[in-house]
Amino acid sequence: MMQGSDASTQQLLQELVELRQQVADLQANVDPVQCIQNRVGSDLDTIFTHFSVPLAVFNSDKNCIAATPAFRQRVSTCDASLSGQTITDIFTENPDGLNEMLNRCYAGKTACWEEASTREKGATSEVRKWIMYPWYVQENTLGGIIMYCEDSHARIENSLGDSASKEFLQNVFKTMMDGVLITDSSGTITEVNASLERMLQFSGDELRGKHVAEMVHDEAKDTQYQTKVTQWLEQVFMQGAVEGFESLWKCKDGSACQVEVNTTLLHDVDNRITGAVACVRDMRARKEAQEQTHKISDFLKTIVESSIDGIVVTDSKGYIMRTNKAFQNLVGFPAEDLAGLRIFDLSVSGEGTFETADGELIHVNRKVLDDAEMMVADLFEHRKALNWESLYVRKDGKVVPVEQNATLIGENEHEFAGAVAIIRDVSERSRAQRDIRASRDFFESIIDNSQDGIVITDDWGLVIACNSALVKMSGFSKQELIGQHIFSISSEDEHVKNIHHENLDVLFEKGVTSYEWFLKTKFGKTIHVESNASLILDERNNWTAIVNIIRDVSERKKVEQQLFQTEKLKSLGELAGGVAHDFNNVLAAILGRAQLLRGCVADVGSVEAIEKNIRELEKGLEIIEKAAEDGAETVRRIQGFSRSCDDDKFFVDVDVNKILDDAVEFTRVRWKNEAESEGRQISLQRDFAELPGTLGSASELREVFTNIISNAIDAIGAKGVISVATSMKDSGTIVVNVKDNGIGIPQHITGRIFDPFFTTKGVRSTGLGMSVSYGIIKRHKGSIGVESVEGEGSVFTVELPVLQGAAGKEEKKPDALSSKQVRVLVIEDEPDVRELISDILTMHGHSVVLASGGREGLQKFETQDFDMVFTDLGMPEISGWRVAEEVKKINGDVPVMLITGWKVDISEEDMQQRGVDFILSKPFRTENIKELVQKGIELVRKKVSVRQTGEGAA
């Protein structure tokens, strides 16, 4: 391994150093003392047993962990191992010199110490040179001190002992992982090991004979490197050994190899330098690892510094060790001011009101502080705390709301070295949340203070939210309403149920719907309401709920009805002239013919005169009868016109063409008589198609068409034409067009003519006619519109739905009159009418008993037997309704006919409950009396038949 027969002490020591370094590299993550102790127990134990040089190894705490027998002899101790003794325990003399050497070693330098005494018994004084140098288990981590002794008066020859020791050390030299080379005093390489050959890709023969300077790569041969070499050589010759010299050596392929060289001079027995031994470590892998580590470190540092969130690293006691720029900006402190502060020093720690940088005041109460303490406890229990909200105090005294995630740093769950916290400024988010809450509270306040009821239902129709107005309207509390179906507060009337179902179909088709229905309160009261329902859609356009705005329209309906009746009275006033005209004509015809008939009766001379008078009498009676019928028809029209309908549940099948005929006749006095008296010429044309029925109120529809025709009359000047036409659409809709060639409607007001109180007629009109008409048509599920060209005329179009299942009604002809004679009680307070009914019944062979009032009639009914009763409706003391009820109590099989001059709207069910079987309206014809008698007889027959059938079955 070395030139010459004897081994150099320095060379051996260098080998031990290299062996120590290998052990350190292999055991980098193991406790250094344990590493050396383990190694001493194996390879080093063998070396120290055969090694005659005074040598000892101490750990970083100055405790001896290995020593050669020669060392123990030098320090005069018989302790077999010196284990556990410190270096100061062994060397008690000259402690100053010893401490100086130790300080130098702990600073990473080789130290020499000459001792002018001896501890050998009986030996003379001699000078010993003790050499110390540090050893490391890993970079920058001191493992301990190696110490050996040189005698200046004696040379250690044959220090390797026997051939076995030489062979062992040669094997160690050859198998060392680091490269080793030995040079002579001129720097020429004399020996290398296999590791160096592999490192530089040269063979041993190629390296031997080269000067060590030839190994330096050209890239390193610059002025700076020359300076470093000079400093290295000075240090080598001054200290005898130098560690950690870095250089670039060239490989056989010309590439550069980064190496670290540890060098020790070799001396002969006269202490002359004979050469040097160098341990060469390949630094490329380590450099690459260091560069990679630096890159990762720089990368992580860049991430940390570029993070928009604040990042803080603290030690185990919470003192801030490192922060990033974002955190420094967050709290307003520079990095140097944060060093030495604890993270908790920046947090709000007491109750109070604090101001943010935006001027907002945040109140911190005990609960907020308790929640913070719970998060700290959670951090130490689970080693992490997430979404931890807190307040930090800035340098300017303002507070900033933050959200932080903290994690403890430590090797195990029981110990930690510090903590890392990521802190986010949530001022904007908090402000947005406050704005959202304020907005939500604002809108909730609007909804809750709305005068209209607002209810939100889920996709099953169950109430999930409602406002105070609905609570007040329904009488149910919010707790009672939530979870209930919306229809639970609806009237149970079948008609109302159908309205709901029809409008639900519209809602799901169009997304919105408006309709009227009846809400049932908690106390059983029914309220007329109007609903505006809308679907609530999600981001995928799927509906998730329904919002329904419910308005109590009971008062509005009353006002509308009042306005409707007011408008009717106005129209009736306009019709009064025409009615008076018609009645004057009727009365003139009756009066004139009656006077003529008197003359005919008085003139009874000849047969020819009698025959002539009879013809005149027949003609006069016919005219009187027709005049009376015209008068009755006029009265019926007035009654129908003034009749009101409270709700569409009373709608019946009506004939639109017949209603239009009535409207034309009602307005005849205006478009004919009044117009002609004013010198105007207005013609009215009718073009009616055959139509099915529609469901509605005849009187209300008659009012609409009368109003439209009246407006057309007003629009025409000196001469014009009004056209009234009906037709059918393919969709099953009845269409009515009323067209005039009048002045037309200006375009800018066309859209306003259906608004309440809007009029172009000045003080002559209330402006309610078309508004009421619009409401009537909408209630009939129809539509009304207008098209007009100013100066050319207007066309009003009304569309009404066809009655579903409508079919022509076959008129049932009355059966032939029965020949049965019946006994009839006639109760009538008007003598003329009473006598007339009696004469008609007597004429047909019936027996009649008369009563002038209800009380008298009931007394006669109780004492006599009658087959049927005719009673007037409006009588003093007792009305016809009362008479009917009392008659049925006495004998329920006797039919009761109610005679009235009023228009009576009553269902068959109500008639039966009140004891009335048939109604006879004044004025009546003789045929009406005969038909009623026949119907009464048939009714009695049916009752008897049913009773007999029931008895037979029993």
Secondary structure, 3 states (H helix, E strand, C coil): CCCCCCCCHHHHHHHHHHHHHHHHHHCCCCCHHHHHHHHHHHHHHHHHHHCCCCEEEEECCCEEEEECHHHHHHCCCCCCCCCCCEHHHHCCCCHHHHHHHHHHHHCCCCEEEEECCCCCCCCCCCCEEEEEEEEEEECCEEEEEEEEEEECCCCCCCCCCCHHHHHHHHHHHHHCCCEEEEEECCCEEEEECHHHHHHHCCCHHHHCCCEHHHHECHHHCCHHHHHHHHHHHHHHHHHCEEEEEEEEEECCCCCEEEEEEEEEEEECCCCCEEEEEEEEEECHHHHHHHHHHHHHHHHHHHHHHHCCCEEEEEECCCEEEEECHHHHHHHCCCHHHHCCCEHHHHECCCCEEEEECCCCEEEECHHHHHHHHHHHHHHHHHCEEEEEEEEEECCCCCEEEEEEEEEEECCECCECCEEEEEEEECHHHHHHHHHHHHHHHHHHHHHHHCCCEEEEECCCCEEEEECHHHHHHHCCCHHHHCCCEHHHHECCCHHHHHHHHHHHHHHHHHCEEEEEEEEECCCCCEEEEEEEEEEEECCCCCEEEEEEEEEECHHHHHHHHHHHHHHHHHHHHHHHHHHHHHHHHHHHHHHHHHHHHHHHHHCCCCHHHHHHHHHHHHHHHHHHHHHHHHHHHHHHHHHHHHCCCCCHHHCEEECHHHHHHHHHHHCHHHHHHHHHHCCCEEEEEEECCCCCCEEECHHHHHHHHHHHHHHHHHHCCCEEEEEEEEEECCCCEEEEEEEECCCCCCHHHHCCCCCCCCCCCHHHCCCCHHHHHHHHHHHCCCEEEEEEECCCEEEEEEEEECCCCCCCCCCCCCCCCCCCCCEEEEECCCHHHHHHHHHHHHHCCCEEEEECCHHHHHHHHHHCCCCEEEEECCCCCCCHHHHHHHHHHHCCCCCEEEEECCCCCCCHHHHHHCCCCEEEECCCCHHHHHHHHHHHHHHHHHHHHHHHHHHHHC
